[in-house]
Amino acid sequence: QILFDTDEKVVKLMEEKLAAGPDPSEAVGLLWESYWHYRLAGDIWVNRQDVLQGHFVLNESVKPMVKALFLVNQEYIPHEKWLIHMSYTLDWLPPNWKERLTSAKP
């Protein structure tokens, strides 16, 4: 909600910048990034028996996956501090999203 914009500059800027909305096809790059962290980099560290690094890389795979979920729903990606929390309110979620996300492990 815009409270003060006498020249309507903010309104025009918002209309221009938000007209198209997020592009769901941009999710592909984020899903690749998630896969890379989880399966390629993550498996390497687990096989090397460096559990701490394996968990770190697994955690890094979650961010791009959740960001992709926002794009698939044609929603803007929120700031990372809200990423997981706001994902619960998306129109489309994978089955058992919260439970599966909570139980993610390498």
Sequence and secondary structure as in RCSB ss.txt:
>XXXX:A:sequence
QILFDTDEKVVKLMEEKLAAGPDPSEAVGLLWESYWHYRLAGDIWVNRQDVLQGHFVLNESVKPMVKALFLVNQE
YIPHEKWLIHMSYTLDWLPPNWKERLTSAKP
>XXXX:A:secstr
     TT HHHHHHHHHHSS   GGGHHHHHHHHHIIIIIIHHHHHHTT HHHHHHHHHHHHHHHHHHHHHHTT 
    GGGHHHHHTT S   TTHHHHHHT   
